[in-house]
Amino acid sequence: MIQKLSTIAPGRLSVLVEEGLRGHHLLFDFEEIRAAFATPDEPVTADEADLVGEALLVICREPLATARATVEALPRDARVALIRLYFRLLDRAGGEDVRH
């Protein structure tokens, strides 16, 4: 499974996606996830996209504690964008039947 996930989610992100497919979202608190989807989806700014990209690099390379701290340090709008991106990635991973 990890091998298949690594094509969609590189590095440590594949482990987080695998857990996410099981319902364990290790990077985000439940309330944070709920809040991210309580508002309409809006395009991200270039600055927010840069912050999300930098956070993704940390998530792929660093241990969970460092990844969580990076996520928590993001400004609200960038964190919301990252949460939504993470769930799109889960949808994609689940749709490609990487769990079997």
DSSP file with accessible surface (Angstrom, degrees, kcal/mol):
  #  RESIDUE AA STRUCTURE BP1 BP2  ACC     N-H-->O    O-->H-N    N-H-->O    O-->H-N    TCO  KAPPA ALPHA  PHI   PSI    X-CA   Y-CA   Z-CA
    1    1 A M     >        0   0   67      0, 0.0     4,-2.6     0, 0.0     5,-0.2   0.000 360.0 360.0 360.0 -47.1    0.0    0.0    0.0
    2    2 A I  H  >  +     0   0   69      1,-0.2     4,-2.1     2,-0.2     5,-0.1   0.891 360.0  55.6 -58.4 -39.2    2.7    2.5    0.9
    3    3 A Q  H  > S+     0   0  166      1,-0.2     4,-0.5     2,-0.2    -1,-0.2   0.930 110.6  43.6 -61.5 -44.3    4.4    1.8   -2.4
    4    4 A K  H >> S+     0   0  109      1,-0.2     3,-1.1    94,-0.2     4,-0.5   0.906 113.2  52.3 -67.0 -40.4    1.2    2.7   -4.3
    5    5 A L  H >X S+     0   0    0     -4,-2.6     4,-3.8     1,-0.2     3,-1.3   0.830  95.8  69.1 -64.9 -31.2    0.6    5.8   -2.1
    6    6 A S  H 3< S+     0   0   56     -4,-2.1    -1,-0.2     1,-0.3    -2,-0.2   0.753  92.3  59.4 -64.5 -20.1    4.1    7.1   -2.7
    7    7 A T  H << S+     0   0  112     -3,-1.1    -1,-0.3    -4,-0.5    -2,-0.2   0.792 118.6  29.7 -74.8 -25.9    3.1    7.8   -6.4
    8    8 A I  H << S+     0   0   17     -3,-1.3    -2,-0.2    -4,-0.5    -1,-0.1   0.798 134.1  27.5 -96.2 -39.6    0.4   10.1   -5.1
    9    9 A A  S  < S-     0   0    0     -4,-3.8     5,-0.4    -5,-0.1    -1,-0.3  -0.916  80.3-148.8-131.9 104.4    1.9   11.3   -1.9
   10   10 A P    >   -     0   0   74      0, 0.0     3,-1.3     0, 0.0     4,-0.3  -0.256  54.9 -12.0 -74.2 159.1    5.7   11.4   -1.6
   11   11 A G  T >  S-     0   0   50      1,-0.3     3,-1.4     2,-0.2     4,-0.5  -0.129 128.6 -11.8  59.4-143.6    7.8   10.9    1.5
   12   12 A R  T >> S+     0   0  124     48,-2.7     4,-1.6     1,-0.3     3,-0.5   0.696 122.6  78.3 -66.0 -18.3    6.2   10.9    4.9
   13   13 A L  H <> S+     0   0   12     -3,-1.3     4,-2.7     1,-0.2    -1,-0.3   0.868  84.6  62.4 -60.7 -32.2    3.0   12.2    3.4
   14   14 A S  H <> S+     0   0    6     -3,-1.4     4,-2.4    -5,-0.4    -1,-0.2   0.894 102.8  49.2 -62.7 -37.1    2.1    8.7    2.1
   15   15 A V  H <> S+     0   0   72     -3,-0.5     4,-2.4    -4,-0.5    -1,-0.2   0.918 111.7  49.0 -66.5 -41.8    2.0    7.4    5.7
   16   16 A L  H  X S+     0   0   13     -4,-1.6     4,-2.4     2,-0.2    10,-0.2   0.884 111.7  48.9 -66.2 -37.1   -0.3   10.3    6.7
   17   17 A V  H  X S+     0   0    0     -4,-2.7     4,-2.5     2,-0.2    -2,-0.2   0.917 108.9  53.3 -68.3 -40.9   -2.5    9.7    3.7
   18   18 A E  H  X S+     0   0   27     -4,-2.4     4,-0.8    -5,-0.2    -2,-0.2   0.937 112.5  44.2 -58.6 -45.8   -2.7    6.0    4.6
   19   19 A E  H ><>S+     0   0   47     -4,-2.4     5,-2.6     1,-0.2     3,-0.8   0.892 110.5  55.8 -65.1 -38.6   -3.8    6.9    8.1
   20   20 A G  H ><5S+     0   0    5     -4,-2.4     3,-1.8     1,-0.3    -2,-0.2   0.878 100.9  57.2 -61.7 -36.8   -6.2    9.5    6.7
   21   21 A L  H 3<5S+     0   0   33     -4,-2.5    -1,-0.3     1,-0.3    -2,-0.2   0.759 106.1  51.7 -65.2 -22.4   -7.9    6.8    4.6
   22   22 A R  T <<5S-     0   0  140     -3,-0.8    -1,-0.3    -4,-0.8    -2,-0.2   0.364 128.1-100.8 -90.9  -0.7   -8.5    4.9    7.8
   23   23 A G  T < 5S+     0   0   50     -3,-1.8     2,-0.8     1,-0.2    -3,-0.2   0.537  86.4 123.4  94.1   8.2  -10.1    8.1    9.3
   24   24 A H      < -     0   0   99     -5,-2.6     2,-1.1    -6,-0.1    -1,-0.2  -0.873  38.6-172.8-106.1 103.8   -7.1    9.2   11.4
   25   25 A H    >   +     0   0   50     -2,-0.8     3,-0.8     1,-0.2    -8,-0.1  -0.761   6.4 177.5-100.4  89.6   -6.1   12.7   10.4
   26   26 A L  T 3  S+     0   0   63     -2,-1.1    -1,-0.2   -10,-0.2    42,-0.0   0.661  71.8  54.3 -73.0 -19.2   -2.9   13.2   12.3
   27   27 A L  T 3  S+     0   0    3    -11,-0.1     2,-0.4     1,-0.1    -1,-0.2   0.682 108.8  44.8 -87.3 -19.1   -2.1   16.7   11.0
   28   28 A F  S <  S-     0   0    7     -3,-0.8     2,-0.2    55,-0.0    -3,-0.1  -0.948  74.8-122.0-132.9 147.8   -5.3   18.4   11.9
   29   29 A D     >  -     0   0   86     -2,-0.4     4,-2.1     1,-0.1     3,-0.3  -0.545  33.4-115.5 -80.9 152.1   -7.7   18.6   14.8
   30   30 A F  H  > S+     0   0  130      1,-0.2     4,-2.7     2,-0.2     5,-0.2   0.901 115.6  50.7 -55.5 -45.9  -11.4   17.6   14.2
   31   31 A E  H  > S+     0   0  117      1,-0.2     4,-2.6     2,-0.2    -1,-0.2   0.868 108.1  53.3 -63.7 -34.7  -12.7   21.1   14.9
   32   32 A E  H  > S+     0   0   40     -3,-0.3     4,-1.9     2,-0.2    -1,-0.2   0.900 109.9  47.8 -66.4 -39.9  -10.1   22.6   12.5
   33   33 A I  H  X S+     0   0   21     -4,-2.1     4,-1.3     2,-0.2    -2,-0.2   0.944 112.2  49.0 -64.7 -47.9  -11.3   20.2    9.8
   34   34 A R  H >X S+     0   0  139     -4,-2.7     3,-0.6     1,-0.2     4,-0.6   0.927 111.5  49.3 -58.3 -45.4  -14.9   21.0   10.4
   35   35 A A  H >X S+     0   0   49     -4,-2.6     3,-0.9     1,-0.2     4,-0.5   0.865 104.6  59.4 -64.1 -35.8  -14.2   24.7   10.4
   36   36 A A  H 3< S+     0   0    0     -4,-1.9     3,-0.3     1,-0.2    -1,-0.2   0.824 111.6  39.9 -63.7 -30.4  -12.3   24.4    7.1
   37   37 A F  H << S+     0   0  101     -4,-1.3    -1,-0.2    -3,-0.6    -2,-0.2   0.430  98.0  77.8-100.2   2.7  -15.4   23.0    5.4
   38   38 A A  H << S+     0   0   80     -3,-0.9    -1,-0.2    -4,-0.6    -2,-0.2   0.628  91.3  60.3 -83.6 -14.3  -17.9   25.3    7.0
   39   39 A T  S  < S-     0   0   52     -4,-0.5     3,-0.1    -3,-0.3     0, 0.0  -0.788  99.2 -90.1-112.1 156.8  -17.0   28.2    4.8
   40   40 A P        -     0   0  101      0, 0.0     2,-0.3     0, 0.0    -1,-0.1  -0.292  47.8-102.1 -62.8 148.3  -17.2   28.4    1.0
   41   41 A D        -     0   0   93     -4,-0.1    -4,-0.0    43,-0.0    40,-0.0  -0.561  46.2-174.9 -71.3 129.7  -14.2   27.3   -1.0
   42   42 A E        -     0   0  137     -2,-0.3    -3,-0.0    -3,-0.1    -1,-0.0  -0.951  30.8 -97.8-127.2 150.2  -12.2   30.3   -2.2
   43   43 A P        -     0   0  125      0, 0.0     2,-0.2     0, 0.0    38,-0.0  -0.337  42.3-121.9 -61.8 146.7   -9.2   30.6   -4.5
   44   44 A V        -     0   0   68      1,-0.1     2,-0.1    37,-0.0    34,-0.0  -0.603  21.1-117.8 -88.7 153.0   -5.9   30.9   -2.6
   45   45 A T     >  -     0   0   73     -2,-0.2     4,-2.6     1,-0.1     5,-0.2  -0.365  30.2-105.1 -78.9 168.1   -3.6   33.9   -3.1
   46   46 A A  H  > S+     0   0   74      1,-0.2     4,-2.2     2,-0.2     5,-0.2   0.905 123.1  51.5 -61.3 -39.8   -0.1   33.4   -4.4
   47   47 A D  H  > S+     0   0  120      2,-0.2     4,-2.2     1,-0.2    -1,-0.2   0.914 110.2  48.2 -64.2 -42.9    1.3   34.0   -0.9
   48   48 A E  H  > S+     0   0   35      2,-0.2     4,-2.7     1,-0.2     5,-0.2   0.916 110.0  52.5 -64.0 -40.7   -1.0   31.3    0.6
   49   49 A A  H  X S+     0   0   44     -4,-2.6     4,-2.6     1,-0.2    -2,-0.2   0.906 109.0  50.3 -62.0 -40.5   -0.1   28.9   -2.2
   50   50 A D  H  X S+     0   0   96     -4,-2.2     4,-2.5     2,-0.2    -1,-0.2   0.919 111.1  48.4 -62.6 -44.2    3.6   29.4   -1.4
   51   51 A L  H  X S+     0   0   58     -4,-2.2     4,-2.4     2,-0.2    -2,-0.2   0.911 112.0  48.8 -63.8 -41.0    3.0   28.8    2.3
   52   52 A V  H  X S+     0   0   13     -4,-2.7     4,-2.6     2,-0.2    -2,-0.2   0.928 111.3  50.5 -64.9 -42.5    1.0   25.6    1.6
   53   53 A G  H  X S+     0   0   33     -4,-2.6     4,-1.9     1,-0.2    -2,-0.2   0.921 111.1  48.0 -61.3 -43.5    3.8   24.4   -0.7
   54   54 A E  H  X S+     0   0  119     -4,-2.5     4,-1.8     1,-0.2    -1,-0.2   0.905 111.5  50.7 -63.5 -41.5    6.4   25.0    1.9
   55   55 A A  H  X S+     0   0    1     -4,-2.4     4,-2.8     1,-0.2    -2,-0.2   0.906 107.2  54.1 -63.3 -40.3    4.3   23.2    4.5
   56   56 A L  H  X S+     0   0   47     -4,-2.6     4,-2.4     1,-0.2    -1,-0.2   0.894 105.8  52.9 -61.9 -38.6    3.9   20.3    2.2
   57   57 A L  H  X S+     0   0   86     -4,-1.9     4,-1.6     2,-0.2    -1,-0.2   0.920 111.0  46.6 -62.3 -42.3    7.6   20.0    1.8
   58   58 A V  H  X S+     0   0   38     -4,-1.8     4,-3.1     1,-0.2     3,-0.2   0.935 111.3  51.9 -63.8 -44.7    8.0   19.9    5.6
   59   59 A I  H  < S+     0   0    1     -4,-2.8    -2,-0.2     1,-0.2    -1,-0.2   0.894 111.9  47.0 -59.9 -39.9    5.2   17.3    5.9
   60   60 A C  H  < S+     0   0   22     -4,-2.4   -48,-2.7   -48,-0.2    -1,-0.2   0.802 124.8  29.2 -71.3 -29.3    6.9   15.1    3.3
   61   61 A R  H  < S+     0   0  162     -4,-1.6    -2,-0.2    -3,-0.2    -3,-0.2   0.726 108.5  64.0-105.8 -28.5   10.3   15.4    4.9
   62   62 A E  S  < S-     0   0   82     -4,-3.1     5,-0.1    -5,-0.2   -50,-0.0  -0.614  84.3 -89.9-107.2 162.4   10.0   15.9    8.6
   63   63 A P     >  -     0   0   55      0, 0.0     4,-2.4     0, 0.0     3,-0.5  -0.163  47.5-100.0 -62.3 162.5    8.6   13.9   11.6
   64   64 A L  H  > S+     0   0   70      1,-0.2     4,-3.2     2,-0.2     5,-0.3   0.863 120.1  55.8 -54.9 -44.0    4.9   14.3   12.5
   65   65 A A  H  > S+     0   0   79      1,-0.2     4,-2.1     2,-0.2    -1,-0.2   0.917 111.0  44.6 -59.7 -41.4    5.6   16.7   15.4
   66   66 A T  H  > S+     0   0   63     -3,-0.5     4,-2.2     2,-0.2    -1,-0.2   0.914 113.4  50.9 -68.6 -41.0    7.5   19.1   13.2
   67   67 A A  H  X S+     0   0    1     -4,-2.4     4,-2.5     2,-0.2    -2,-0.2   0.929 110.8  48.3 -62.6 -45.1    4.8   18.8   10.5
   68   68 A R  H  X S+     0   0   56     -4,-3.2     4,-2.9     1,-0.2    -1,-0.2   0.910 110.6  51.0 -62.4 -42.5    2.0   19.5   12.9
   69   69 A A  H  X S+     0   0   54     -4,-2.1     4,-1.5    -5,-0.3    -1,-0.2   0.900 110.2  50.1 -62.8 -38.5    3.8   22.5   14.3
   70   70 A T  H  X S+     0   0   38     -4,-2.2     4,-0.6     2,-0.2    -2,-0.2   0.926 111.9  47.5 -64.7 -44.6    4.3   23.8   10.8
   71   71 A V  H >< S+     0   0    0     -4,-2.5     3,-1.2     1,-0.2    -2,-0.2   0.931 111.1  50.7 -61.9 -46.2    0.6   23.4   10.0
   72   72 A E  H 3< S+     0   0   99     -4,-2.9    -1,-0.2     1,-0.3    -2,-0.2   0.802 106.6  56.1 -63.9 -27.5   -0.4   25.1   13.3
   73   73 A A  H 3< S+     0   0   83     -4,-1.5    -1,-0.3    -5,-0.2    -2,-0.2   0.616  85.0 105.7 -81.4 -12.0    1.9   28.0   12.5
   74   74 A L  S << S-     0   0   14     -3,-1.2    -3,-0.0    -4,-0.6     5,-0.0  -0.367  83.4-102.4 -66.3 145.8    0.2   28.7    9.1
   75   75 A P     >  -     0   0   71      0, 0.0     4,-2.6     0, 0.0     3,-0.4  -0.323  41.7-102.7 -60.2 153.6   -2.1   31.7    8.8
   76   76 A R  H  > S+     0   0  122      1,-0.2     4,-2.7     2,-0.2     5,-0.2   0.872 119.0  48.7 -50.4 -49.8   -5.8   30.6    8.9
   77   77 A D  H  > S+     0   0   86      1,-0.2     4,-2.1     2,-0.2    -1,-0.2   0.891 113.2  47.2 -64.4 -37.7   -6.5   30.9    5.2
   78   78 A A  H  > S+     0   0    0     -3,-0.4     4,-2.4     2,-0.2    -1,-0.2   0.898 112.0  50.8 -68.9 -38.9   -3.4   28.9    4.2
   79   79 A R  H  X S+     0   0   50     -4,-2.6     4,-2.6     2,-0.2    -2,-0.2   0.925 109.6  50.4 -64.6 -41.5   -4.2   26.3    6.8
   80   80 A V  H  X S+     0   0   23     -4,-2.7     4,-2.5    -5,-0.2     5,-0.2   0.932 110.4  50.1 -61.4 -44.0   -7.8   26.0    5.4
   81   81 A A  H  X S+     0   0   15     -4,-2.1     4,-2.4     1,-0.2    -2,-0.2   0.907 110.9  49.6 -61.6 -40.0   -6.4   25.6    1.9
   82   82 A L  H  X S+     0   0    3     -4,-2.4     4,-2.8     2,-0.2    -2,-0.2   0.916 109.9  50.4 -66.3 -42.5   -4.0   22.9    3.1
   83   83 A I  H  X S+     0   0    1     -4,-2.6     4,-2.3     2,-0.2    -2,-0.2   0.947 112.3  46.9 -61.2 -46.0   -6.8   21.0    4.9
   84   84 A R  H  X S+     0   0   19     -4,-2.5     4,-2.0     1,-0.2    -1,-0.2   0.907 112.6  49.9 -64.1 -39.9   -8.9   21.1    1.7
   85   85 A L  H  X S+     0   0   67     -4,-2.4     4,-2.4    -5,-0.2    -2,-0.2   0.921 108.3  53.5 -63.5 -43.0   -6.0   20.0   -0.4
   86   86 A Y  H  X S+     0   0   10     -4,-2.8     4,-2.3     1,-0.2    -2,-0.2   0.925 109.5  47.7 -57.8 -44.5   -5.3   17.1    2.0
   87   87 A F  H  X S+     0   0   40     -4,-2.3     4,-2.3     2,-0.2    -1,-0.2   0.856 109.1  53.2 -71.3 -30.1   -8.9   15.9    1.7
   88   88 A R  H  X S+     0   0  121     -4,-2.0     4,-2.4     2,-0.2    -1,-0.2   0.907 109.0  50.7 -65.7 -39.0   -8.7   16.2   -2.1
   89   89 A L  H  X S+     0   0   30     -4,-2.4     4,-3.0     2,-0.2    -2,-0.2   0.909 108.8  50.8 -64.1 -41.5   -5.6   14.0   -1.9
   90   90 A L  H  X S+     0   0   11     -4,-2.3     4,-3.0     2,-0.2     5,-0.2   0.917 109.5  51.1 -61.3 -42.7   -7.5   11.5    0.2
   91   91 A D  H  X S+     0   0  122     -4,-2.3     4,-2.3     2,-0.2    -2,-0.2   0.923 112.5  46.3 -59.8 -44.0  -10.3   11.4   -2.3
   92   92 A R  H  X S+     0   0  140     -4,-2.4     4,-1.4     2,-0.2    -2,-0.2   0.930 113.7  47.8 -64.8 -46.3   -7.8   10.8   -5.1
   93   93 A A  H  <>S+     0   0    0     -4,-3.0     5,-1.4     1,-0.2     3,-0.3   0.923 114.3  46.8 -61.9 -42.4   -6.0    8.1   -3.1
   94   94 A G  H ><5S+     0   0   18     -4,-3.0     3,-1.2     1,-0.2    -1,-0.2   0.880 110.1  53.8 -67.3 -35.8   -9.3    6.4   -2.2
   95   95 A G  H 3<5S+     0   0   67     -4,-2.3    -1,-0.2     1,-0.3    -2,-0.2   0.750 103.9  55.3 -71.4 -23.1  -10.5    6.6   -5.8
   96   96 A E  T 3<5S-     0   0   98     -4,-1.4    -1,-0.3    -3,-0.3    -2,-0.2   0.318 108.8-124.2 -93.4   8.3   -7.4    4.9   -7.1
   97   97 A D  T X 5 +     0   0   83     -3,-1.2     3,-0.9     1,-0.1    -3,-0.2   0.898  54.3 155.4  53.8  47.5   -8.0    2.0   -4.8
   98   98 A V  T 3 < +     0   0    5     -5,-1.4   -93,-0.2     1,-0.2   -94,-0.2   0.577  57.8  76.8 -80.4  -4.9   -4.5    2.2   -3.2
   99   99 A R  T 3         0   0  118     -6,-0.2    -1,-0.2    -5,-0.2    -2,-0.1   0.603 360.0 360.0 -81.8 -10.0   -5.7    0.5   -0.1
  100  100 A H    <         0   0  150     -3,-0.9     0, 0.0   -99,-0.1     0, 0.0  -0.808 360.0 360.0-113.4 360.0   -5.7   -3.0   -1.7
